[in-house]
Amino acid sequence: MTSPPSTPLEADYVIIGGGTSGLVLAARLSENDSSRSVIVLEAGENLTDDPRVQTPALWTTLMGSEADWQFQSTPQAALNNRVIREAQGRVLGGSSAINGQAFIAPTKAGIDAWDKLGATGWTWENLAPYYKKATTLQLPDEVTRDHIGVSWVDPEFNGNSGPIKVSFPAVKESPLAKAWVDTFQEMGYGCTADPFSGVSTGGYSNLSSVDYEQKQRSYAATGYGLPAMERRNVRIITEATVQRIVFSTEESGATATGAEARIDGQIVTIKARKEVILTAGALNTPKLLELSGIGNRQILDQYSIPVIVENQNVGENLQDHLMTGISFEVKPGIATGDPLLRQEPEAIKTAFQLYSEQKAGPMTIGGVQSSAYMPLMAFLGQPEAKLAYFDSFPPDLSERDQVIRDIYAQENEPTCQMFMFLAQANLHDSGKSFVGQKLLPGNFLSLGIIQTLSFSRGAVHIASSDPTVSPIIDPRYFSNPLDIDLMARNLLSLERLDSVKPIADYLVEGGRRNHPDAFLTDLESAKKYLRDTATTSYHSSGTAAMLPREKGGVVDENLRVYGTKNLRVCDASIFPLVTAANPMSTVYAVAERAADIIKGAQ
């Protein structure tokens, strides 16, 4: 539906944002009780029938498209003043509709840190069941399982009846997926446990949110949204851009009575009988809070927005994962995705034919299939030296800083996620995605890295009282010098994988790389490479943190916005600490738990 309704829009729950979290909540709040009504307002279109969304390999074509808000950062001083494109889904299903589909587990220590920081009850023990509730694990045939080395799979930690299908890539014809697993085994870093146990390190083949039978993206719109739309008590309105949340105010707090949205050129008020739930994502949620009068008084006054709730924490605590990678030339005959990324007609024709006729080939594979949670290799077996290293960087005296240091001090906790991408990844060229016209000829293998927990913090705030104006996004990447030093040390460890068998057997010795500075020699050269090439992983989090208000919080442990009676937030903006890797799995789990919290409150 895109046109304004002839009858007034009203429901028990008005959900702002039909993305990953919003559709989970719509489905769960409307199930088993037809008297409980839900309206979802989504700014983007319904693209569930669009091949770009359905086909796992076409995710790169969605970056910068109409399905992306197309945000960008302010110039980042520590990244040579580069402006970084900050993709966020503007489509039914949100970022789960446009991302690379990597379905990565967080760490137990990282989730338990939420509770330690003040998000009472948000522990690994309490959240773990909801990863299972959200998913159905689809295992490949035995030959593929042996090839990609997934003997560690433990049914105790994986779902078998959830809406989101997760699977391993069908890559038994590719030697590189097996080489990844075997290389980490050779280094003594084979996968120690099922990653969804929360306590796993080492190299492994990771899950993707891909339906193994259909070989199509499985995401919030297909898993939760479409089934919910069949119910009489659910209404999902696409191309409905929310302008602000409407409140009535009294001394005891503000009551959210609904939302104003632009639908087909008209401003329409949608009324909420019970609650308004904001699920607009980590970059849009603080923008909508501020446009609605919740935020830092100085910012609101600047744009003549009446203050409903003064809270200077709104939009602060922005966290992300910086990533970079090195692309290594592979030996002749090793198939990679480079011809597709170079958009070579014959390669595209063959790949589409394989996909349409057999549901096979490179089109069935998303962004990353091979990952590794790795500790700081430079100080292995040297706990005192590692502590001295961290102590050489003055702490910022925040509780959050100390919590991250405590996690990193543990011998088996990862400080980075390494990953493999089966093609060139020229991040420095476009900042948009991996696709581009500047790709080198030949075939490449990219080894990438992200830092699991960042010490740097940024902010996102409105730039105008006009809802159509994008927010000001300043992640302040590498503003804490410990981040670039730590990432540079891990990057040096990553580069050395090119000399470890069996990965080394597939690389051209002394072969080409994707960047003139990619031949690293020491810590300073690694830092230079990071300043030149590091970019976002599109994992923005933390901008409406679930913390005590005096500790930087915007919402309480029940996700209710401080100073309001019935406004909640449920998306990655509430994460007190960014997850150790790709946050999608945790966004699903948090939304599943939030649905139980909301239903329990009624």
N, C-alpha and C positions, 0 to 999 in steps of 0.2 A: 504494500500500500504506500502511495506517495502523496495522494491528494488529501486535503483537510476533510475530516469526517463531517457529516451533516448533523450528527448527534454529539453532544459533549463527550470528551474523552475523560474517563475517570476509572480508577482501579485501586485496589488495596495497596499494591506496590507499583511504583513507577521507577523503572530501572533506566538510568541514563548511560547508554553505551551498550550496544549489542555485540560486544566482543567476547573474548575468552571467558572472563568472569561473569559478565552480564547474562550470557546465555545459559551458563551453568545455573545461576540463580533463578532465571525464568523457568527453567525446566524443573528444578527441585521444589521451588515454592508453589508451583501449580500442580504438582503430582499428588494423587491420592486425596485431593480435596477440591472439588469443583467449585466450592463457594469462595475459594481464595483466588482473587483475580490479579493479573499482572499485565502491565503495558511496558514494552521495551522500546526505547527511542534510539535509533541508530542513524548516524549521519551519512554513512556510506550506503552502497547498493547491496542487493542480494546477488552475489556472484557464484552461487552454488553450482550453476551449470556451466561456468566459464572454464574452458580447458586450462587456462593459465593457473587457476586455483586448484583444479582437480589433479593435474599432472605434476608429480613430485619434482621433476627436474626443472620445471618452468617457474619456480619461485623467484628466480632472479629477475624475470620480466615484470614482476609486480612492484619492485622497488622503483619509486619515482613515478608510478602510474596513478590512475584515479583511485586505486585501492589503498593509497598511501597518503597520509597527511602531508608528506613532503616538508617536514620541519627541517631546520638546520640550526647548528649551534652558532654562538658568537665566535669570532676568531680566537683560537686557542693558543695562548702565548707559548706554552711548553711543546706545542706541535708545530712550531715555526709559523704561527699565526694562521694555520689552516682552518677553514670552516668545514665542520663535519656534518654530513647529512644524517639526520636522526629519524629513521623510518619508524612509523607506527601505523598499524592497520586502520584504514578508514573504509570498512567493508563489514558486512555481516560476518561475524566470527573474529573480527579484530585482527590482531597480529598473528593469531593461530591460522589465519587464512593466507598470510603472505610470507611467513618465515620459512627457514630452511628445514623445518620439521624435526630437528634434533630433539629427542626426548631424553633429557639427561637428569639423573638423580642429583639432588643436593647432597650435602654432607650432614650427618647427624649433629656434629659440633656447630655447624653454621646455623641450623634451625634452633638448637638449644640456646644459642646466643640471643635469640629474640626474647626468650623468657628471662634470661639473665639481665638483659637491658631494661626489662620492665613490662614486656608484653606477656603478662601473667597467663600461664596455661598454654602458651604457644610453644610446645616442646616437640621434639621428634616423636616421642611416644604418642602424643595426642594427634599429631598430623599424619603420621605414617599410614594409618588405615585409609585415609582419603585419597592417597595416590592409587591404592588398589581399587577404591570405589569408582574412580574416574576412568579406569582403563580395562582393556582386554588384551592380554599378551597373545600374539599369534606367532607361534614358533615355525620356522621353516623346516624343510625336510632334513633328514638326518645327515645327508652328505653336506648340505650347506652349513648345518650346525657345526660339524667337525671342521669344515674349511675356515669358518670365521671364529672358531674357538669360543663357543658360548656354553661350555660345560658348567660354568658357574651359576647359570640361571637357577634361581630358587623360587619355587611356586609360593612359598610363604610370603614373599615380598612383592608379588606381581598379581594384578587383577585378572579375573577371568569372566567378568560380566559387565564391565563398565562401558560407557558410551563411546570412548575414544579407543580406536584400534591402534596398537603399537606393535611394531615388527622390526625384524632385522633385515638389512638389505639383501636381496637375492643376487649376490655377487660371487657365486662359486666359480664363474669363468675368469674372474680377476685375481691375479696373484698378489696384488698389493694389499688387499684387506687382510689376507693371511700373513703377509710379510710384516704388517704392523704389529699384530698380536705376537708373532714369533720373535720379533726384534725386542720387544719389552721383556719377553720371557728370557731371552739371551742376556739381557742386562740385569736380570734378577728382579724385574718389576712386572711380572705377570699379574693379572687381575686377582686380587686377594679374596674377593667376595662379590656377591651380587651387588651392584652399585645401589640398588634400592633398599639394601640393608642399612645404608647410611654410613658405612665404615669400610669403604673400598678404596684401594689405590691401585695404580698400575694400568697397563694398556689393555684395551678391550674394544670389541665391536659394539657400538652403542645403538640403542633403539631409535626409531623414527616414528612419528605419528602418521604412518602410512598403513592403509588397509591392505594386508598381505594378499588377500584373495582378489580384490578389485584393482590393486596397484594404484590407488588414488589416495590423495591427502585425506586423512581423517582429522576433523577439526571441530571447533565448537559449534559451527553452524550445522554440520551434518550429524554430529553426535548428540547435541542437545537442542539446537534451535529448531530444526525441521520437525522432530517429533513433538516439541512443545507447541508449534504452530498448529498442529492438528487438534489441539484442545480448545474448547469453547471459552475457557477462562484465561486464555493468553492472546495478546495482540502484539505483534512485532511490526513496528512501523519503520521502514527504511527511508533514507533521504530526509530524515528529520533531525535538523541540527539544533541542539539545545542552546539557548541564549543565556539562561540563568535559572537558578532554583528560586522558587517563590516561598517566602516565609511570612508567618504571623509572629509577632514578637510580644513577649511579656517578661516580667522580672525573673520568672523561674527558668527562662530559656526560650530559644527560638524553635518554632514548629514549622517544619517543611510541609507546605500545603500542595506543592506540585512543581511543575516546571513549565517554562515558556520555551517553545521550539518553533523554528521556521520550517513549515511544511508547504511545499509547492508555492513558495513566495509569500505565504501568509504567516503571521505570528499566532500561534495557537497555544492556549493554556491547557495543560494536562493535569488533572487533579489527582492527588494521592490521599486515600482515606486513612492509610496506616503509616506507610513509610516511603521515603525517597531513598533510593540506593544509587550511589554514584560509582560507575564502573567504566570510566572514560579513559583509563590508562595513565601511566605515570607522568605523561607530559600534558595531557588535557585535564586531568582531575584537578590539579592545583589552579589551573586557569579558570575552570568553572567555579571553584570555590571562591576565588577572588572576584570574579564577575558577579557573584551572588552576595558579596559583602562579608566573606569570611577570609581573614588574612591579616597581614601587616597593615596597621592603620596608615602608615606613611605612604605605602603603595596605593591603598584604596583612595586616600585623600587626593593623591596626585591625579587620579582619573575621575574624581568626583563621584565615587561609588559609596553610597551610605554603608556604614559599618554595622553589620549584624552581630558578628562575633569577632573580637580582636584576638588574633593569634599569629604572632610573627613566625611561627614554625611552618606555616603553609608554604609549600614550594621549596623549602630548604631540604638539606640532607639528600640531594640528588646523587645517586650512585649509578655506576655503569661498569661494564667490563670493556677495557681497551683490548684490542687484539691486533696482532700482526702475524706475518708469515713469510716464509722463504720458499720460493718455487725452484725446484731442482729439475734439471733436464733428465728425462728417463731414456733408457736405451731403446733403439729401434725395435718396433714390434710390440711394445707395451702400450696397450690401449688406455687412453685417458679421455676426459671430457673436453679437451682443448678444441678439437674441430667444431664441436657444438657451440662453444663459447665464442669462437671466431665466426660463427654463423656461416660455415661452409655449406653450400646448398646440398651437396651429395650426402654429407654426414647427417644433416637435418632430415633429409628425405628417408634415409635408411633407418634412423632412430624412430621417426614417427611411424614408419611402416611396421617395425618390430613391435612398437607399443600398441598400435591399433589392432594388429592381427594376432599378437601372441601375449600382450601385456608383459613384455620382456624388454631387456636392453637398458640403455642409459637413462631413458625417460622415467624409469621406475624409481630412480634414486634421487633423494633430496640433497641437502647441502653437505652434511658431515655424517660419516658412518663409522669413523674410527676415532676413539678418544683415549685420554689417559689423565687421571688425576695424579699429579706428581709432587712430592715434597721438594724442598730447596736442596738440590743435588750438591751444591757447593759446600754444604756443611753436614753431609751425611755422617752419622756416627760421632758428631762433634757438638753435643748439646751446649756446652759452655761457650764454644766459639760462636755458635748461632745466636745465643743470648747476647753475647758481646757485640755481635754485628747489629742486632736490632737496637741495642742500647746506644750504639754510636749515632743513632738518629734520635734527637730529642722528641719525646712524646708530646702530643698536644694536650695532655692532661684530661682528655675526655674519657668517659667510661667506655665508649665505643672503641677508641684507639686501643685501650688496654685489652678489651675483649678480643680484638683481632690479633694482637701480639700474643695473647695466651694461646689462641688457636694455632698460630704459626709456630709457636715454641714446641708443640707436640711433634714427636718424631715422624709420625705417620699421617699427619694432616697435610693435605695438598696446599701448595702456594700458587699452583698454576694448573690449568687444564691445557694439555697438548692435544692437537687434533690433526687429522689428515684430510685433505681435500684433493680429489682426483683430477686436478687441472691447475692451470695458472690461477693465481689470486693476486691480481695487480691492484692492491688496495690504494697504492699511492697515486694511481692515475685518475680514478674517478671519485673515490669515496662513496660512490653510489652502490656498487655491488661488485661482483667479480667479472661481469660482462663488459667488453669494450673492444673497440677497433684497434687498440694499441697492443694487443696480445702478440707475443713473439711467435714465429713459426715453430713447429715441432711440438712434442708432447712433454708435459711437465707433471710433477707431483709436488703439491704444496704441503708443507708442514707448518702448522699454525700454533699460536699460543694465546691464552688470555690469563690475566691475573685473577685469582679466585676472589679475593677480598681486597678492596681498594681502601687506602687511608684518605685519599682525596675526596672532597665533597663539593658539589656544585649546587645550583639553584635554577628553578624555572618560575618565571613570573609573567604576568600580563604586560603587554606593551601598549595597551589601549583599552578603553571601555567598550570598544567595538568587538563583538564576539567573533567576527570574521578574521580578525588580525591574529596571526600566529604569536605564540608566547616567545619571550626571550629565554633561550636555553643556554645556560653557561655551565657545562659540566666541570670546568676547572680541572681538566685532565692533568695529571702529574703535578698538581699544585703542592702536593706533599712529596718531597724529594725521595722518600723511601719507596714510593711506588715505581719510579723509573729505574732506580737502582735494583730493586728486587726483580722487576720484569726483565731487565737487561741480563741479570745472572741466569734467569731461567731461559732466556732466548739463546744464550751461549750453550746451555745444555741441550736445547732443542736442535741447534745447528749440528751438534756432534752426532746426532742420529744418522747423518749421511754416511758415516764411516762404520756403522754397526750393521753386521749381517743379520737377517737377510735383506733388509731394505737397501743396503749398500749395493747388493747384487743387481738391483734394477736401475740404478742411477749411473749416468755417464760420469766416469772419474774425471774430475776437473771440468765438468760440463758447465753449460750456461746456467745463470740464475736470472731471476726476474728484475733485478735492480742492481745498479753498479755498486751500491754499498752493502749488498747482501753477503759479501765475503767477509765475515767478521774475524777480527784479530784479537780484540781485547774488550774490556768492559766499556771503554769510551766509544769504540766503534759500534757496539751493540746499542748504546744510548743514542748515538747519532741516527742509527737505523730506525729506532723507535720514534724519534722526533720527526723523521721523514715519512714514516709509513703507518704508524699506529692509527687505528680508527675504531669507531664504535662497534660493538657486537650487537647493538640494538637491544640492550638489556636494561634500559632505564628503570630505576626503582627508587623507592624511599621518600617521595616528595610529599606524602601525607602520612607520616610515620605513625605506626601503632606503638606508642610509647606514652609514659606519663607526660602530662602537658609540660611540667617543669623540666623535663629531660628532652624536650624537642618534639613532643607528640602532637598529633592532629586528631587522632582517633584513639579510643580506649580499646581494651582487649576484646570488647564485643563489637568493634568496628564502628562505634557511634562517634560522630564528630563532636568534640568538646564544645559545650555551649548550646547544643541543639538537643531536642528530645527524640527526633525520629529521622535524622539524616545519617546514613551509614556510607562508608566507602569500602569497596572491595575490589582491588586490583593490585598490581605490583607497587603502586604508590605507598601502600601501607607497610611494606616490608621494612622493618627497622634496619636490617642489614641485607644487602643484596645476596642472593643465593650464590653458591660457589661456582655455578656454571649456568647454562641456559635456563631461564626461569620458568619456561612454559609449564613444565610438569607441576611446579609449585603453585603457579597461578590457578591451575585446575584444582589442586588439593585444597588450597586456601578457600576457594569459592565453594567447594563441597562442604567444608567444615562451617563456613559462614552460613550456608543455607540451614544447617542444623541449629546453629546459634539463633538465627532469626526465627525459625519455626518454634524453637523452644521458648522464645520470649513472648509468644502470642498466647 
